[in-house]
Amino acid sequence: MSDTSQYRPVRGPLPHPVPLNALADVWAALDAPPIVDIPDPGHLANIARANLPIMIGRVLIRAGKMGGKWHVSRDDLKNAAWALTMLAKAAAQPESASGQGAITIRGSDPEWPGKLARMLHDTSQESPVWNGPTWKKAWYWSCQWGCLDFSQIAEALTDAAPEPEHEHESAEAWTVAPHYADFLAAGAALVEEAMIERRRCSRCGALVARRVGWADLDTPVGWENLCVTCLATHDSNLRDYSGQLRDIPYARARYRRENPPTWYRCVVCGLPAVVWDHCHEHGYIRGPLCRGCNANDRWLFRSPYRFDRRPIDHVEQCKGCAGTRPGPGIGAAIIQYWIATEAVAPDGHDHPQKVEYSAFPSKLSIQEAIRQQTYAVEPLAWTCRECEEHWEQSIDPDQLLVVSLQVPTYLLTGDLSLITADVKLAASEPTG
């Protein structure tokens, strides 16, 4: 733990802001070497919203919100373009072109070389293994490595690589030119520093190993990480939401500006809210959500909320969905709620509080099953963090059909028994 007695957060206006949707045009005008591939504005906005570092080359790009829209610093973009130009010039020197001094990286290597080798192995596959959200993939495989196009700076050496010592390791290896290796090492160090700063409270300067109970807040001065103590002080001034913007179309921005979500607590988990969540089918505001609940709605039905009505009460706030034409989004959400409440751990498991979902049917897969009238979705997977047992629970297509047909009636009557199945989902035997 570092001494925080003299800590003062350094914040100020973003120098020469550039909207994210204009970043590509600004970057093209800087005439930087074509060795980067920048993610689209939507992915960059999600990365900034998660308070993760955005890096181009080896320059960290500052991001902030202005007028409700994400911006980055033009000065940082210029610095990144200049650094890449210098890198390209150094790499073009005769001694670099000859490949002398190039380093070889493998997945078993420590620190950044092994991390990069494993990333190159995954992206070289026809179907890279990635089960997380696409924006997080964009951060890990792009921003974390400076958005560099590794097809131009790394060369596979599969034939020259030794056999791996362990089954999970890849035999593949890559060679990286010395100038690029130094560039990547410097960039990896910057990202590491930025990730450490995510664990520092923006107000009191406390630095912790894990951010348990912390929150990221969208404040007038930018995103802040608040520790438990500072969050409690901030939380004492927040309001409970009681439908102030119910039935207001999200497109009416004036109402959102006059009632910023940062005045309220998240209607699901109670943390400080940062966004006005709205129904994408009908466009009506549903209520204020924190960053985590807004970005991970498919996981709202995980513990500790899987036996709680708050998530499903929230998605029902759209008057369009509660009418005669519920959208596919809320229908899938209600089915998710039914799956979460009907699923149970196998009898005899000794660590019920340590059980969590490792795979949960997504809204998209449920909507597709209903559209195709197959009513078959992927199984529900469980994992125990204590004993590392893993098991699956199949979802009965007939039960799913009954629940989906009852969704419109349930929304009109509020009768929860309409979406409660009589038979529990069938659980397979746990495997250790």
N, C-alpha and C positions, 0 to 999 in steps of 0.2 A: 504494500500500500504506500503510495507516494505521499509526501507532505503536501497538504492542500491549503495550508494557512494563508499562503500568498497567492493562491490561484484566482485568476480573474478571467472569465470567458472572453475570448476575443471575437467580437461580432461587429458587423458593420454592413452597410449597403453593398450589394453585389456590384462590383465594378463593371461598367459597360455591359448590362444584361442583354442576352440574346434568347428569345423564346426557343423552346425545344423544337417546335415544328419548323424553325428557320435555321437550325443548327447545320443541317446538311448543306444548305446553300452557302452559309458563311464559311464552312469548312472548305468547300470547293473553291471559293474565292481566294483562300489563303495559299492555294497551289502547293499543298504539302505532297510529299512522295506518296504514291498510291500503294501503301503497304498497310493500310488500316481498313477495317470494316466496322463502321459505327452502327450500333443497334437502332431500331426505329424509335421515334419519340415516345411512343407508348411504353416500350420497355424501359427507356431511360427514366421516364416519369415514375414508374414503379420502383426502379432502383433507388432514385432519390427519395421517394416516399418511405422506403424501408431504411433510410439513413445509411445506405451502403455507398462506398466510394465509387465514383465514376472516374476512370483513368483513360486517357488517350496517349499512347506512347508511354512515357513515364511521368506525365504531368497529371496531377489530381485536378479534376475539373470541379470547381465549386458550383453548387446548385442551390437555388432559393426560389421561393414563391413570391410573385408579384401580381397583384390583381387576380389571385386565384389560379394563376398559370405558372408552370415551372419554367425557370430561366437558368442559363449557365453564363459564366463570365467570358466575354469576348477576349479579355486579356489572357485567360488560361488557354483558350483555343490557339491564340497566336503563339504562346510559349510552346505548346505541344507541336505545332507545325514547324517552328524553328528547330526544336530538338530533333524531330524526325528528319528534317533536311540535313542537319549536321551528321546524324547517324548514317544516312544514305551516302553522304560524301565520304565518311570514314570507311564504310563497308566497300566502297568502290575502289579503294586504294589497291595497288597490285598485290601487296602482301595479304590483304583480306580476300581478294579474289582467288588466290591460290589455295585457300582453305587451311593455311598453316595456323596452328593454334586453336583450331575448332575444338569444342568440347562435346563429349558424348553424354547424353542423359538417358537414364532408365527409370522405370517406375519404382525400383527399390532404392533409388538415391535419396539422401536426406534433403530436407528443406525444399526450396523452390524447384530444383531440377527434377526431383521425383514427382512433385505435384504437377509440373508441366508435362512430364512424360506420360503420366496417367491420363491427363486431359487429351493429349495428342492421340493416345491409344483409343480412347472412347470416341473421339470425333472422326477417327479413321475408319471406324466400323460402318457398315451400311445402315445399321439401326443402332445409333448410340443409346446406351442405357441411361435414361433420365426419367424419373417419375415425378419430379417437382414441376412447379409452374414455369412457363417458358421465359418469363422475365428474369427469374432467378438463374435459369440456364444462361441467359444472355449476359448476366453479370459474371457468372463463374467462368464462362468460356470466352468472354469478350472483354468486358470492362476490367476484370481482375488482371488480365494480361495485356492491357493497353490497346485493345481492339486490333492487335497486330494480326496480319494475315500470315499464318505460319507456313502456308504452302510456299511462300517466297523466302523464308528465312530458316526453315528446318527441313532436313532431309532424312528420310527413313533409312535405317541401316539394319533391316530385319535379318539379313543373311549373316551379318557380322556380330549379332548379339548372342551372348551365351545363353544357355538354357536356364530358365528361372529356377531358383531354389525352392520356391513354394508354389502350390497349385494356383493360387489366386493371382500370382504375378504374371505379367506379360513378358514374352521373350523379345518384344520389339524394343528398338533403341533408335535414338535420333541424334544427329549431329547438328550443332548450332554454331554459326560463325562467332568468333571471339567478340566482335563489337556488339552483336546482338545479345550475346550471353551477358556481357556487362550491363547492357541496357535493361535486360529482363531482371537481373539481380537487383538493380536499383529500383525498378518499378515494384518488384515483389516486396522490398523493404518498405516502400511508401504505403502500399496497401496494408501491410502488417501494422504500421503505425496508425493508419486510419482506423483499422478494426479495433485497436486498443483504445483509441479515443471514443469509440462507440460505447465503451464501458466506463466513461468518465461523465459524471453529472455536469450538465451545462451551467448549473447555478452555483453549486457549492464546491465542485471540483473533485468530489470523491471518486476514486478509481477502484473498481471491484473486479473479481475474477469472473463472476457471472451476474448478469443483470436480472436477478430474481425480483419480481415485483416492480420493475422500472417501467417507464412509458416514454414513447416518443411523442412530442407535442408539436402541433403546427401553431406557432405563436407569431405575433406581429413582427418579431425580429428573426424569424426563421425557425427551423426545426431544432428542438431542444431534447436532450436526454435528461430525464428527471429521476433521481434516486427515490427511494421509498419516502424518506423524510421530506424532501422538497415537493414530491408529488402530493403528500398529505396536505401540505400548506396550500398548494395550488388547488387541490380538490375541494377544500373548504369553501372556495368561492364559486364552485360550479353549481348549475341548476339541474334539477331533475326534469326530464322532458315529459310533457303531458299533452302531446298532440298539437303544439303551437302551429305547425305547418301542415297539418293533416289536410289532404285533398288539394294541396297546392301543387301545380305542375312544376317539375324541376327546372323547366326552361325559363320560368320567371325568376331570373337571377336577383331581382331587387329584394325579394323576400328572403333569399339566402344571405344577402349582404346585410340586411337589417337585423337578421337573427343568425349570426355566425355559429356554426356547430361547436366552436371552441368554448362557447358559454355553457355547454351542457355535458352531462355524463353520457357515456355509451349506454344505449338502452338494453344491451345484451349483457355486458360484463361489468359495467359501472366505471370503467376507466375514462379519462378525459376523451371526449369525442373530437374528431378532426374533420369529418366529412358528413354531408347530408346524403344518406343512402336513398336511392330511388329505384322504382320498378322500371326495368328496361323495356318491358312489354307495353306499359301504359303511360309511363313518364311521370307518375306521381311520387312525391316525396314520402318516404316511409319513416324516417327518423334519423337521429345522429348516431354514428358509429365511430369507434376508435379505429386506428389504422389496422390493427390485427384482425378485428372482426370484419371490417370492410374488405380486406384483401384476401381473406381466407374463409369465405362464406361456405364453402363445401365442407369445412371442418367445424362449423358452428355446432354440429351435433355430436362432437366428441365430448368425452368427460372433461370438465364437470357439468356440461350443459345437456348431456344426452337424455336426462330425465327431467329437464326443465322446460317449461312452456315459453320462456322468454324469446328464444330464437324464432320459434314458429309464430308467436304473437307478433313479432316484428315484421316478418315477411307478409303477414296478412293485412298490414296497414294500408296497402294500395286499394283505393275504392274500385278501381277497374278490375282487380283480381277478385275482390269480394262480390262483384256483380255476377252477371250471367255468363261472362266470358273470361274465366281465369286464364292467365297466361301460362305457357309451358314451364316458365321458371318457378312459379310458386307451386304448381302441381308437383314438380320434381322435388322441391324443398319439403313439401308435406310428406311425400313418400320417403325422403331421407329421414324425416323425423320418425315416421312409423318404423323404419328399419332400425334406427338407433334405440327406440324404446322397446322393441320386441326382441332384440338380440341380447343374449346373456352369455356369460362365461360358462364353460363346462362345469358340471357339478364336481365338487371335491377339490377345486383349485384353491390353494392356500393363500394367495396374494391378490385378492380382488381389487384392492386399492392401487395395485401396480399395473393393472391391465389397461391397455390403450389400443385404439385402432391403428393398424399398420397399413390398411387399405380399406377405403370406404367407397361405395358406388357413387360416382360423380353425377351431378345433375345432367350433364351431357349424355352419359350412357343411359340414364333413366328415360330422358326425353326421346332418345333414339329407339329404345325398346318399345315405348308407347306408340311412337310414330310407325314403327314397323309391325306393331302388334305381335311382337315375339314375347314380350314381358319376361325376358331372361336377361339378367345383368350379372356382372362379375361378383364373386363371393365376397363376403365381409371377412377381412383378415384381422386377427387379434395377435398381440404380442404382450408377454408379461416382462416388465423391466427387471423383475426380481430374479426369476428362475429362467428367463429367456426361452420359455415355452412358446410355441407358435401353433395356432390352429385357425381353421376357416369355418365359416358358417354359410351354408347355401341359402339362397333366397328363393322361396317357392314362387314360381311364375303365376300360379293360380291366385295366390294371396295378393301378389302385386297387382294383378288385374282387378281384383275386387276393390282394393284400396284406390286405384287410379280412377275407377268408375264412380267412386263415392266422393271424390274431391269437390266437384261443384256443389253437391248437396251439403257437404260439411261446411263449406265457406258461407253458405246462406243460413245455416242453422246453428253452427258452432258446436254441434254434437260430436264430441271427440270419439264416442264409441263407434262412429261410422268408419273411422280409419284405424281401428284397433282390431287386429286379427285374433282369432281364438287359439291358434296354434303357434307356438314359438318357432323361430327359425331353427333348423336342424344343425347342431354343432358336431363337427367331426372330432375325433380323438386328438388331443394335443400331442405335438411332437417336440421333443427337446433337441 
